[in-house]
């Protein structure tokens, strides 16, 4: 092992025992020495490795312990994508929107289209407490859900106006008001997509229309799918009597509040992140199977 190489542990791949090591900055990633040296990045091997703070199977090195980003780290990742890698805001929203639509359908395979409309998407407004990732995403992504949208306070941002127009032109219906009778929502939809508040929205939680929406969400009986940070949760501390989502879809990387998530499935939509960003922020992302843009933890 060279001076800059980091020892990760001992593993066995059926053809011999070897030492697992990682060379920082090396394009090939981790490899094996002293024994079978055929394993390389992406090849599953059986055994135990130690990487960073956690223990995990070598075959799923990336998911040994997925890093949960604090608020400052999440902001820094997004800033780097926008400024250094020259991702556009529209491009990021389209990537996140498509990944969220894919993730939302996964827990309900087999019954998703048993009735229409299938999902009620509750969207917030950027700059008024809403999650910019929750404003209506491209209509082509939302068509995967067969949704109805409730978007009570529309953003004046031309980008979100364009997305809203796309949805309207594709005949995706918008509700003019959210029923206060929770049973009406339970009977009409298969799931609620919570995209009301984001990481910056603590101050907006008690203001209308957010307060009324959150009060309704606390009483629905159909599954709630929250995007990135469940509405009403602190991005680091988690819930303090807020909603209890059944599914969480983390964008780019899980946030620290995900430690408090007790629902049925947690998905991460971060396959698009450049390798150098993953390494810089020590994200230790999970392995994405095939061509999937999301993966369940």
Backbone torsions as a table, in degrees:
resi	resn	phi	psi	omega
1	UNK	NA	133.5	-179.0
2	UNK	-75.6	174.1	-176.4
3	UNK	-63.6	-33.8	-176.5
4	UNK	-93.5	1.3	-177.7
5	UNK	-86.1	144.4	-176.5
6	UNK	-111.3	125.0	178.6
7	UNK	-74.5	129.1	-178.6
8	UNK	-106.8	-29.6	-179.6
9	UNK	156.0	-165.9	-179.0
10	UNK	-116.3	139.0	179.6
11	UNK	-143.7	168.3	180.0
12	UNK	-139.5	131.5	-176.8
13	UNK	-116.5	18.6	178.1
14	UNK	92.3	-12.1	179.6
15	UNK	-122.7	11.8	178.8
16	UNK	142.0	160.8	179.4
17	UNK	-92.8	142.1	-179.0
18	UNK	-144.0	166.4	175.4
19	UNK	-92.9	134.2	179.0
20	UNK	-95.7	126.3	-177.5
21	UNK	-136.4	161.1	178.4
22	UNK	-133.5	135.0	177.7
23	UNK	-109.3	108.3	-177.7
24	UNK	-54.3	133.2	178.8
25	UNK	81.7	-3.2	-178.4
26	UNK	-82.1	127.4	-173.7
27	UNK	-62.7	-27.5	-176.3
28	UNK	-83.0	-7.9	178.0
29	UNK	73.4	-147.5	-173.8
30	UNK	-81.0	158.9	179.7
31	UNK	-154.0	-176.9	-177.2
32	UNK	-117.0	146.6	172.9
33	UNK	-137.7	170.8	178.8
34	UNK	55.3	71.2	-177.5
35	UNK	131.2	-144.2	178.4
36	UNK	-65.7	126.5	-178.2
37	UNK	-114.2	19.8	-174.9
38	UNK	-84.3	-18.0	-177.1
39	UNK	-71.7	141.2	177.6
40	UNK	-143.7	179.5	-178.6
41	UNK	-54.1	131.3	175.9
42	UNK	91.3	-10.0	-178.7
43	UNK	-93.8	126.4	-178.2
44	UNK	-74.9	132.2	174.7
45	UNK	-135.2	154.1	-177.6
46	UNK	-96.0	137.5	178.6
47	UNK	152.8	-167.5	-177.4
48	UNK	-122.9	139.2	176.0
49	UNK	-135.9	158.3	174.4
50	UNK	-117.4	126.1	-177.2
51	UNK	-140.3	118.7	178.9
52	UNK	64.4	-120.4	-174.1
53	UNK	-99.4	-6.1	-171.0
54	UNK	-127.0	165.5	174.8
55	UNK	-108.1	143.4	179.3
56	UNK	-164.3	172.9	177.4
57	UNK	-71.7	137.6	178.2
58	UNK	-61.7	-33.0	-179.2
59	UNK	-65.0	-18.3	177.3
60	UNK	-129.5	52.0	-175.0
61	UNK	-52.8	-42.2	-176.2
62	UNK	-65.0	-25.2	-177.5
63	UNK	-103.9	12.5	179.9
64	UNK	-55.0	-47.1	173.1
65	UNK	-157.4	97.0	-177.2
66	UNK	-69.5	129.9	-178.3
67	UNK	-70.0	138.9	174.2
68	UNK	-104.5	121.3	-173.7
69	UNK	-82.2	140.0	172.1
70	UNK	-78.9	175.3	-176.8
71	UNK	-60.1	-44.2	-178.7
72	UNK	-65.0	-38.5	178.9
73	UNK	-67.5	-41.6	178.7
74	UNK	-61.2	-41.5	178.3
75	UNK	-66.3	-38.9	-179.7
76	UNK	-67.1	-37.3	177.9
77	UNK	-63.2	-47.1	-179.3
78	UNK	-64.6	-39.9	178.8
79	UNK	-62.1	-41.2	-179.7
80	UNK	-66.9	-39.6	178.1
81	UNK	-62.2	-41.8	-176.4
82	UNK	-74.9	-41.3	-172.3
83	UNK	-94.1	-45.4	-175.9
84	UNK	-85.3	-41.1	-177.1
85	UNK	-95.0	-3.7	174.7
86	UNK	61.1	31.8	168.0
87	UNK	-67.0	142.5	174.3
88	UNK	-89.8	157.0	177.9
89	UNK	-59.2	-44.9	179.6
90	UNK	-62.3	-40.0	-179.6
91	UNK	-62.2	-45.3	179.9
92	UNK	-63.7	-43.0	-179.1
93	UNK	-64.3	-37.8	178.2
94	UNK	-67.3	-40.1	177.4
95	UNK	-63.1	-49.8	180.0
96	UNK	-63.8	-42.0	-177.7
97	UNK	-62.1	-44.7	178.8
98	UNK	-64.9	-43.8	-179.8
99	UNK	-62.4	-40.6	179.2
100	UNK	-64.3	-42.7	179.5
101	UNK	-61.7	-41.4	177.6
102	UNK	-64.2	-45.5	-177.2
103	UNK	-65.2	-39.1	-177.4
104	UNK	-61.4	-35.0	-177.3
105	UNK	-77.4	-23.0	-171.1
106	UNK	-62.8	-44.5	-178.1
107	UNK	-69.0	-12.7	-173.2
108	UNK	-116.6	23.6	-179.8
109	UNK	-57.3	132.1	177.9
110	UNK	101.5	-24.5	-179.3
111	UNK	-129.3	3.8	-172.1
112	UNK	-61.9	-41.7	-176.0
113	UNK	-103.5	26.2	-179.3
114	UNK	-73.7	-17.6	173.7
115	UNK	-151.3	155.9	-178.5
116	UNK	-131.1	144.5	-1.8
117	UNK	-72.8	150.6	-172.1
118	UNK	-83.9	-40.5	-174.7
119	UNK	-129.9	148.2	172.7
120	UNK	-108.9	114.0	-179.2
121	UNK	-97.1	117.9	179.4
122	UNK	-99.5	114.5	-171.3
123	UNK	-112.9	144.4	178.5
124	UNK	-105.3	178.9	-178.9
125	UNK	-114.7	126.8	175.3
126	UNK	-61.6	136.6	177.7
127	UNK	88.3	-9.4	177.3
128	UNK	-128.1	34.0	179.3
129	UNK	95.5	-11.6	-177.1
130	UNK	-86.1	156.8	177.3
131	UNK	-82.0	122.6	178.9
132	UNK	-58.9	-26.4	176.9
133	UNK	-76.3	-10.3	-179.0
134	UNK	-98.3	-14.9	174.5
135	UNK	-62.3	152.2	-174.0
136	UNK	-47.1	121.5	179.6
137	UNK	-84.6	177.9	-177.6
138	UNK	-51.0	137.2	-177.9
139	UNK	-57.2	-32.0	-179.8
140	UNK	-61.9	-33.0	177.2
141	UNK	-75.3	-42.8	-178.3
142	UNK	-65.9	-25.6	179.2
143	UNK	-61.3	-22.8	176.5
144	UNK	-63.6	-23.7	-174.1
145	UNK	-97.3	-18.6	-172.5
146	UNK	58.3	51.7	-167.7
147	UNK	-93.7	169.2	160.1
148	UNK	-115.7	141.7	-174.9
149	UNK	-112.8	136.2	168.7
150	UNK	-115.2	114.0	-173.5
151	UNK	-133.8	78.9	-166.5
152	UNK	-72.2	-27.8	-177.0
153	UNK	-129.4	93.7	-171.6
154	UNK	-74.8	141.7	-179.2
155	UNK	-75.3	141.9	174.6
156	UNK	-79.9	-6.8	-179.4
157	UNK	-61.5	127.2	-179.7
158	UNK	-55.9	-32.3	-179.8
159	UNK	-61.9	-45.9	-178.3
160	UNK	-76.5	-28.4	173.1
161	UNK	-63.4	-39.2	178.6
162	UNK	-64.0	-43.9	179.5
163	UNK	-63.4	-39.8	179.0
164	UNK	-63.3	-42.1	178.0
165	UNK	-61.6	-41.6	177.2
166	UNK	-55.9	-47.7	-178.8
167	UNK	-61.9	-43.1	-179.7
168	UNK	-65.2	-41.6	179.8
169	UNK	-66.7	-25.3	178.7
170	UNK	-92.4	12.7	176.0
171	UNK	62.1	30.0	171.5
172	UNK	-80.0	120.5	-173.0
173	UNK	-73.7	148.4	174.7
174	UNK	-115.6	135.6	173.6
175	UNK	-82.1	140.3	176.3
176	UNK	-83.1	-21.1	176.1
177	UNK	-153.4	158.5	178.0
178	UNK	-96.6	123.3	-179.4
179	UNK	-58.0	134.7	175.8
180	UNK	-82.1	-18.9	175.8
181	UNK	-81.7	104.2	-172.5
182	UNK	-60.4	-33.9	-177.1
183	UNK	-62.3	-29.2	177.3
184	UNK	-63.3	-39.1	177.7
185	UNK	-69.3	-44.6	179.7
186	UNK	-58.4	-38.5	-177.1
187	UNK	-78.2	-28.7	-170.7
188	UNK	-91.2	-22.3	-171.3
189	UNK	-130.6	158.7	175.7
190	UNK	-87.4	-28.6	-176.5
191	UNK	-160.2	159.8	174.0
192	UNK	-114.8	129.1	175.2
193	UNK	-96.6	115.5	-177.1
194	UNK	-91.5	104.0	175.3
195	UNK	-131.6	40.3	-173.4
196	UNK	-82.8	-54.3	-176.4
197	UNK	-117.8	154.5	179.3
198	UNK	-121.7	-163.2	-176.0
199	UNK	-65.8	-22.5	-176.8
200	UNK	-98.6	12.8	-163.0
201	UNK	-103.9	16.5	-177.1
202	UNK	-56.5	-41.9	-176.3
203	UNK	-69.5	-24.3	-176.4
204	UNK	-87.3	-8.4	-173.5
205	UNK	-58.4	-37.0	-176.6
206	UNK	-91.6	1.4	-179.2
207	UNK	-97.9	154.9	175.6
208	UNK	-81.7	148.3	3.8
209	UNK	-85.3	2.3	-174.0
210	UNK	-62.6	-41.0	-176.4
211	UNK	-60.7	-43.4	-179.3
212	UNK	-67.2	-39.4	179.6
213	UNK	-63.4	-45.5	-179.5
214	UNK	-64.3	-38.8	177.8
215	UNK	-60.8	-38.7	177.8
216	UNK	-69.6	-43.2	-178.3
217	UNK	-60.1	-31.6	-178.0
218	UNK	-67.9	-13.7	-175.2
219	UNK	-116.5	-4.4	178.8
220	UNK	-69.3	152.8	-177.9
221	UNK	-110.7	-9.0	174.3
222	UNK	-83.3	160.6	-176.7
223	UNK	-60.5	141.4	174.1
224	UNK	-107.1	129.0	176.5
225	UNK	-111.9	112.7	-178.6
226	UNK	-97.3	141.3	-179.7
227	UNK	-100.2	118.0	174.0
228	UNK	69.0	-70.0	177.6
229	UNK	-128.2	117.9	179.8
230	UNK	-55.3	140.0	-178.1
231	UNK	-59.4	132.0	-178.7
232	UNK	90.6	-6.6	179.1
233	UNK	-91.3	146.3	168.7
234	UNK	-76.7	138.0	-173.7
235	UNK	-62.9	-21.9	179.8
236	UNK	-111.2	-45.3	-175.7
237	UNK	-79.5	-25.1	179.8
238	UNK	93.8	-148.1	-172.0
239	UNK	-83.1	145.3	171.8
240	UNK	-133.0	63.0	-178.3
241	UNK	86.7	17.4	-179.7
242	UNK	-85.0	-156.0	-178.6
243	UNK	-73.2	163.3	179.4
244	UNK	-123.8	87.8	-176.4
245	UNK	-68.6	150.2	176.1
246	UNK	-84.8	-29.9	-178.3
247	UNK	-133.7	138.3	176.3
248	UNK	-122.2	132.1	176.9
249	UNK	-115.3	104.9	179.6
250	UNK	-84.8	133.7	-177.9
251	UNK	-98.7	128.6	-176.3
252	UNK	72.0	-60.8	179.1
253	UNK	-155.3	152.6	176.9
254	UNK	-61.7	145.6	175.7
255	UNK	-94.4	164.8	-175.5
256	UNK	-61.5	-28.5	179.5
257	UNK	-63.6	-18.9	-179.3
258	UNK	-62.8	-18.8	175.5
259	UNK	-60.3	-27.7	-178.1
260	UNK	-90.2	-2.2	-177.4
261	UNK	-75.2	125.7	-177.7
262	UNK	-119.7	16.4	-177.5
263	UNK	-77.1	-170.8	-171.0
264	UNK	-80.5	-34.5	-178.2
265	UNK	-147.2	141.1	178.5
266	UNK	-123.9	118.8	179.5
267	UNK	-108.5	149.6	174.3
268	UNK	-120.1	131.9	177.6
269	UNK	-114.4	84.0	-176.3
270	UNK	-141.4	17.4	-177.2
271	UNK	-62.1	-28.8	-175.6
272	UNK	-73.5	-13.4	-175.5
273	UNK	-62.8	129.8	177.0
274	UNK	-59.1	146.9	-176.9
275	UNK	-57.9	-39.6	-178.2
276	UNK	-65.9	-31.6	176.0
277	UNK	-69.7	-43.7	176.8
278	UNK	-56.4	-43.6	-176.7
279	UNK	-72.2	-42.2	-178.5
280	UNK	-59.5	-43.1	-177.5
281	UNK	-95.4	8.1	176.8
282	UNK	50.5	49.9	-175.2
283	UNK	-75.7	-25.7	-178.9
284	UNK	47.3	58.9	-172.5
285	UNK	-68.5	157.2	175.9
286	UNK	-71.4	164.6	176.9
287	UNK	-83.9	129.4	-179.6
288	UNK	-94.2	119.8	-177.9
289	UNK	-72.9	144.0	174.7
290	UNK	52.4	-126.5	179.7
291	UNK	-106.5	18.1	-176.6
292	UNK	-64.4	139.5	175.2
293	UNK	-95.3	-8.8	175.4
294	UNK	-132.9	158.3	178.0
295	UNK	-143.8	143.4	178.2
296	UNK	-86.0	135.8	176.5
297	UNK	-86.5	NA	NA
